Amino acid sequence: HVNCEHELHFSDTLARFYGISSRVNSFHELGIEKSGIGKNLIVQAVDNGGYIEAFRHCNLPVIGIMWHPERKATVPADERLIASLLDMV
């Protein structure tokens, strides 16, 4: 997924921005296997290979994403996500 677009499948928090699935940009070579998700983290997006590309903490306002909406907005949802995260600050 280096400097390309790929499809993700979303749940819960991020689905309100991206819908059930959407294409996003990618500038990484790594992914998180489902068995590698940390305690209190909830999966929010997976790629077609099942690798986790987004998660959120179950109690804290913490979210992690593997694509870069700030670097190359692929879809309008990227801009809405950034605006929403900035509102949290």
C-alpha positions as protocol buffer text, in pm:
chain_id: "A"
residue {
  index: 1
  type: HIS
  ca { x: 0 y: 0 z: 0 }
}
residue {
  index: 2
  type: VAL
  ca { x: 276 y: 250 z: -68 }
}
residue {
  index: 3
  type: ASN
  ca { x: 157 y: 566 z: -248 }
}
residue {
  index: 4
  type: CYS
  ca { x: -164 y: 412 z: -378 }
}
residue {
  index: 5
  type: GLU
  ca { x: -533 y: 392 z: -301 }
}
residue {
  index: 6
  type: HIS
  ca { x: -704 y: 88 z: -153 }
}
residue {
  index: 7
  type: GLU
  ca { x: -1045 y: -6 z: -19 }
}
residue {
  index: 8
  type: LEU
  ca { x: -1131 y: -17 z: 350 }
}
residue {
  index: 9
  type: HIS
  ca { x: -1439 y: -149 z: 525 }
}
residue {
  index: 10
  type: PHE
  ca { x: -1558 y: 67 z: 815 }
}
residue {
  index: 11
  type: SER
  ca { x: -1760 y: 18 z: 1129 }
}
residue {
  index: 12
  type: ASP
  ca { x: -1901 y: 234 z: 1405 }
}
residue {
  index: 13
  type: THR
  ca { x: -1729 y: 571 z: 1446 }
}
residue {
  index: 14
  type: LEU
  ca { x: -1568 y: 607 z: 1103 }
}
residue {
  index: 15
  type: ALA
  ca { x: -1864 y: 473 z: 905 }
}
residue {
  index: 16
  type: ARG
  ca { x: -2045 y: 801 z: 970 }
}
residue {
  index: 17
  type: PHE
  ca { x: -1777 y: 970 z: 757 }
}
residue {
  index: 18
  type: TYR
  ca { x: -1694 y: 702 z: 500 }
}
residue {
  index: 19
  type: GLY
  ca { x: -1998 y: 475 z: 486 }
}
residue {
  index: 20
  type: ILE
  ca { x: -1955 y: 97 z: 493 }
}
residue {
  index: 21
  type: SER
  ca { x: -1657 y: 104 z: 255 }
}
residue {
  index: 22
  type: SER
  ca { x: -1448 y: 360 z: 74 }
}
residue {
  index: 23
  type: ARG
  ca { x: -1115 y: 406 z: -98 }
}
residue {
  index: 24
  type: VAL
  ca { x: -838 y: 584 z: 93 }
}
residue {
  index: 25
  type: ASN
  ca { x: -479 y: 675 z: 16 }
}
residue {
  index: 26
  type: SER
  ca { x: -192 y: 480 z: 160 }
}
residue {
  index: 27
  type: PHE
  ca { x: 172 y: 554 z: 234 }
}
residue {
  index: 28
  type: HIS
  ca { x: 260 y: 260 z: 458 }
}
residue {
  index: 29
  type: GLU
  ca { x: 401 y: -90 z: 434 }
}
residue {
  index: 30
  type: LEU
  ca { x: 274 y: -216 z: 769 }
}
residue {
  index: 31
  type: GLY
  ca { x: -57 y: -332 z: 909 }
}
residue {
  index: 32
  type: ILE
  ca { x: -202 y: -464 z: 1232 }
}
residue {
  index: 33
  type: GLU
  ca { x: -325 y: -822 z: 1239 }
}
residue {
  index: 34
  type: LYS
  ca { x: -650 y: -882 z: 1424 }
}
residue {
  index: 35
  type: SER
  ca { x: -463 y: -1079 z: 1689 }
}
residue {
  index: 36
  type: GLY
  ca { x: -237 y: -777 z: 1747 }
}
residue {
  index: 37
  type: ILE
  ca { x: -499 y: -523 z: 1853 }
}
residue {
  index: 38
  type: GLY
  ca { x: -431 y: -384 z: 2200 }
}
residue {
  index: 39
  type: LYS
  ca { x: -646 y: -401 z: 2511 }
}
residue {
  index: 40
  type: ASN
  ca { x: -939 y: -155 z: 2514 }
}
residue {
  index: 41
  type: LEU
  ca { x: -903 y: -87 z: 2140 }
}
residue {
  index: 42
  type: ILE
  ca { x: -1193 y: -144 z: 1902 }
}
residue {
  index: 43
  type: VAL
  ca { x: -1139 y: -210 z: 1531 }
}
residue {
  index: 44
  type: GLN
  ca { x: -1287 y: 61 z: 1309 }
}
residue {
  index: 45
  type: ALA
  ca { x: -1153 y: -24 z: 962 }
}
residue {
  index: 46
  type: VAL
  ca { x: -997 y: -323 z: 788 }
}
residue {
  index: 47
  type: ASP
  ca { x: -855 y: -366 z: 440 }
}
residue {
  index: 48
  type: ASN
  ca { x: -951 y: -647 z: 201 }
}
residue {
  index: 49
  type: GLY
  ca { x: -677 y: -865 z: 351 }
}
residue {
  index: 50
  type: GLY
  ca { x: -825 y: -830 z: 701 }
}
residue {
  index: 51
  type: TYR
  ca { x: -550 y: -602 z: 834 }
}
residue {
  index: 52
  type: ILE
  ca { x: -663 y: -336 z: 1081 }
}
residue {
  index: 53
  type: GLU
  ca { x: -622 y: 16 z: 945 }
}
residue {
  index: 54
  type: ALA
  ca { x: -815 y: 210 z: 1210 }
}
residue {
  index: 55
  type: PHE
  ca { x: -908 y: 167 z: 1574 }
}
residue {
  index: 56
  type: ARG
  ca { x: -1052 y: 364 z: 1865 }
}
residue {
  index: 57
  type: HIS
  ca { x: -1019 y: 334 z: 2240 }
}
residue {
  index: 58
  type: CYS
  ca { x: -1331 y: 209 z: 2415 }
}
residue {
  index: 59
  type: ASN
  ca { x: -1328 y: 483 z: 2683 }
}
residue {
  index: 60
  type: LEU
  ca { x: -1084 y: 756 z: 2586 }
}
residue {
  index: 61
  type: PRO
  ca { x: -1108 y: 1002 z: 2293 }
}
residue {
  index: 62
  type: VAL
  ca { x: -830 y: 821 z: 2106 }
}
residue {
  index: 63
  type: ILE
  ca { x: -842 y: 710 z: 1744 }
}
residue {
  index: 64
  type: GLY
  ca { x: -568 y: 569 z: 1522 }
}
residue {
  index: 65
  type: ILE
  ca { x: -572 y: 553 z: 1143 }
}
residue {
  index: 66
  type: MET
  ca { x: -319 y: 415 z: 894 }
}
residue {
  index: 67
  type: TRP
  ca { x: -399 y: 631 z: 591 }
}
residue {
  index: 68
  type: HIS
  ca { x: -317 y: 1002 z: 557 }
}
residue {
  index: 69
  type: PRO
  ca { x: -619 y: 1227 z: 504 }
}
residue {
  index: 70
  type: GLU
  ca { x: -399 y: 1528 z: 582 }
}
residue {
  index: 71
  type: ARG
  ca { x: -147 y: 1434 z: 314 }
}
residue {
  index: 72
  type: LYS
  ca { x: -369 y: 1353 z: 19 }
}
residue {
  index: 73
  type: ALA
  ca { x: -742 y: 1376 z: 69 }
}
residue {
  index: 74
  type: THR
  ca { x: -880 y: 1096 z: -148 }
}
residue {
  index: 75
  type: VAL
  ca { x: -1250 y: 1146 z: -79 }
}
residue {
  index: 76
  type: PRO
  ca { x: -1457 y: 1430 z: 78 }
}
residue {
  index: 77
  type: ALA
  ca { x: -1490 y: 1217 z: 392 }
}
residue {
  index: 78
  type: ASP
  ca { x: -1119 y: 1274 z: 459 }
}
residue {
  index: 79
  type: GLU
  ca { x: -1176 y: 1647 z: 498 }
}
residue {
  index: 80
  type: ARG
  ca { x: -1480 y: 1589 z: 723 }
}
residue {
  index: 81
  type: LEU
  ca { x: -1276 y: 1353 z: 940 }
}
residue {
  index: 82
  type: ILE
  ca { x: -996 y: 1609 z: 984 }
}
residue {
  index: 83
  type: ALA
  ca { x: -1246 y: 1884 z: 1071 }
}
residue {
  index: 84
  type: SER
  ca { x: -1413 y: 1656 z: 1327 }
}
residue {
  index: 85
  type: LEU
  ca { x: -1081 y: 1564 z: 1489 }
}
residue {
  index: 86
  type: LEU
  ca { x: -981 y: 1930 z: 1512 }
}
residue {
  index: 87
  type: ASP
  ca { x: -1312 y: 2006 z: 1684 }
}
residue {
  index: 88
  type: MET
  ca { x: -1210 y: 1758 z: 1958 }
}
residue {
  index: 89
  type: VAL
  ca { x: -896 y: 1957 z: 2043 }
}
